[in-house]
Amino acid sequence: MNEIETILQHKEKIERGGKEVRTLAQEMSQDASIEENKKRAYALFSHQELAVKMVAVFLFGILAAQTEDALTFLKEGVSQEQDWRIQEILAQAFDRYCADIGYERALPTIKAWLNDERANVRRAVSEGLRIWTTRAYFQDHPQVAIQLLSALKDDESEYVRKSAGNALRDISRKHKGLLSEELKTWDTSNKKVLFTYRLASKFLEETAQSSSQ
């Protein structure tokens, strides 16, 4: 049975974003050279079946720490895909890259992607690293995570602002004080900022309401 047939056996679970995407990509990447895996990833990505393309995206994520070509293709190529399920795997692939090289070492790339002109690239970071403060480095530096995400508070894309707001909300579970201080500095007369604020402050407001009862 070839690789594509194996992937298609798990098609439904893969297209729902199941762990099979990561498992199959990891299995494929073993016992092969970087160049062989790059060739495999490009071939799979060109396939018409969505499930096959999704596995290819995560395979690029595995390769990204080993070759700049793979990271560049994630940013320049995969981000152009329209299907939201591909973008979900792009986020996972970016997180895999950061985990492989180390989140602190990945900071320049994280910042570059967060400042990219393409919404899918920015969102891959904000979504991929959730929950940010469970990731190494950000566990010990939650303020850095808050600052990076807060820069997206008035992003032109609602899609990106929603991801950033929800990521900040996640962080507030353990770092209420830090997020509360950050949110005090936001200009909520700006409708874009207000949108993000409402998401980010959800748990803070719930806590405040519970305390007042």
C-alpha positions in Angstrom: 0.0 0.0 0.0 1.5 3.4 -1.0 1.5 6.5 1.2 -1.5 8.1 -0.5 -3.7 5.0 0.0 -2.6 4.9 3.6 -3.6 8.6 4.1 -7.0 8.1 2.4 -7.8 5.2 4.7 -7.9 7.9 7.5 -9.4 10.5 5.3 -12.4 11.4 7.5 -10.4 11.7 10.7 -7.7 13.7 9.0 -10.2 16.2 7.5 -11.7 16.7 11.0 -8.2 17.7 12.2 -7.5 14.4 14.0 -4.1 13.4 15.3 -3.7 11.2 12.3 -2.3 14.2 10.4 0.6 14.4 12.7 1.1 10.7 13.2 1.2 9.9 9.5 3.5 12.8 8.7 5.9 11.7 11.5 5.9 8.2 10.3 6.6 9.2 6.7 9.5 11.4 7.8 11.4 8.7 9.5 14.3 6.8 7.8 14.5 9.2 4.9 16.9 12.1 4.0 15.8 15.7 4.2 15.8 15.9 0.4 13.7 12.8 0.0 11.2 14.1 2.5 11.1 17.5 0.8 10.3 15.8 -2.5 7.6 13.7 -0.8 6.1 16.7 0.8 5.8 18.7 -2.4 4.4 15.7 -4.2 1.7 15.1 -1.6 0.8 18.8 -1.4 0.1 18.8 -5.1 -2.4 16.1 -4.7 -6.1 16.9 -5.3 -7.3 15.2 -2.1 -7.6 17.5 0.9 -6.5 14.9 3.4 -3.3 14.3 1.4 -2.5 18.0 1.3 -3.1 18.3 5.0 -0.5 15.6 5.8 1.9 17.3 3.5 1.6 20.5 5.4 2.5 19.0 8.7 5.4 17.1 6.9 6.7 20.6 5.9 6.4 21.5 9.6 8.6 18.7 10.6 11.1 19.7 7.9 11.0 23.4 8.7 13.6 23.1 11.5 15.9 21.2 9.2 15.7 23.3 6.0 14.7 26.9 5.4 13.0 25.9 2.1 10.3 24.1 4.1 9.6 27.0 6.4 9.5 29.4 3.5 7.0 27.2 1.6 4.7 27.1 4.7 4.8 30.9 4.8 4.7 31.7 1.1 2.8 28.7 -0.3 0.6 27.0 2.2 -0.7 30.4 3.5 -2.3 31.0 0.1 -4.6 28.0 0.4 -8.3 28.8 0.8 -9.5 25.8 2.8 -9.6 26.6 6.5 -8.6 23.1 7.4 -5.3 23.6 5.6 -4.8 26.7 7.7 -5.4 24.8 10.9 -2.6 22.4 10.0 -0.4 25.4 9.0 -0.8 26.6 12.6 0.1 23.2 13.9 3.1 23.0 11.6 4.4 26.4 12.7 4.2 25.3 16.3 6.1 22.1 15.5 8.8 24.2 14.0 9.0 26.4 17.1 9.1 23.4 19.4 11.8 21.8 17.4 14.2 24.7 17.5 13.0 26.1 20.8 10.5 28.9 21.4 13.1 31.4 22.5 15.3 30.8 19.5 12.2 31.0 17.3 11.3 34.5 18.6 12.6 36.3 15.5 10.6 34.1 13.2 7.5 34.4 15.5 7.8 38.2 15.3 8.4 38.2 11.5 5.3 36.0 10.9 3.2 38.2 13.3 4.1 41.2 11.1 3.5 39.5 7.8 1.1 41.1 5.4 -0.9 37.9 5.0 -3.6 37.2 7.6 -3.1 33.4 7.4 0.5 33.8 8.3 -0.2 36.0 11.3 -3.0 33.7 12.4 -0.8 30.6 12.1 1.3 32.0 15.0 -1.4 33.3 17.3 -3.4 30.0 16.9 -0.6 27.6 16.6 1.1 28.4 19.9 -2.1 28.2 22.0 -2.0 27.8 24.9 1.1 30.1 24.7 2.0 30.0 28.3 2.1 26.2 28.3 5.0 26.4 25.8 8.6 26.4 27.0 10.0 29.9 27.4 6.6 31.5 27.5 5.9 29.5 30.6 8.5 31.6 32.3 7.9 34.8 30.3 4.1 35.2 30.1 4.4 38.9 29.6 6.3 38.4 26.3 3.4 36.2 25.1 0.9 38.9 26.1 2.8 41.7 24.4 3.2 39.7 21.2 -0.5 38.8 21.0 -1.6 42.3 22.1 0.0 43.7 19.0 -2.7 42.1 17.0 -5.5 43.8 18.9 -6.4 46.1 16.0 -5.4 43.8 13.2 -7.2 44.4 10.0 -8.4 40.8 9.9 -11.2 39.8 12.3 -10.1 36.2 11.7 -6.7 37.2 13.3 -8.2 39.3 16.0 -10.5 36.5 17.1 -7.5 34.1 17.4 -5.4 36.6 19.3 -8.3 37.5 21.6 -9.0 33.9 22.4 -5.3 33.2 22.9 -5.1 36.0 25.4 -8.2 34.7 27.1 -6.4 31.4 27.5 -3.5 33.1 29.2 -5.7 34.9 31.6 -6.6 31.7 33.4 -3.2 31.7 35.1 -2.1 35.2 34.6 -5.1 37.4 35.4 -3.1 40.2 36.8 -0.7 40.5 33.9 -3.5 40.5 31.3 -5.6 42.9 33.3 -2.8 45.4 33.4 -2.3 45.1 29.6 -6.0 45.5 28.9 -6.1 48.7 30.9 -3.9 50.3 28.2 -6.2 49.5 25.3 -8.3 52.1 23.6 -11.6 50.4 23.3 -13.2 53.3 21.5 -11.6 51.6 18.5 -14.1 49.0 17.3 -11.3 46.6 16.2 -9.7 46.8 19.6 -13.0 46.5 21.4 -13.7 43.2 19.5 -10.4 41.7 20.7 -10.9 43.1 24.2 -14.2 41.4 24.6 -12.7 38.0 23.8 -9.5 38.6 25.8 -11.3 39.8 29.0 -14.0 37.1 29.1 -12.6 35.1 32.0 -11.5 38.3 33.8 -15.1 39.6 33.7 -16.5 36.3 34.8 -14.2 36.3 37.8 -15.2 39.9 38.6 -18.9 39.0 38.5 -18.4 36.0 40.7 -16.5 38.1 43.3 -19.2 40.7 43.4 -22.0 38.2 44.1 
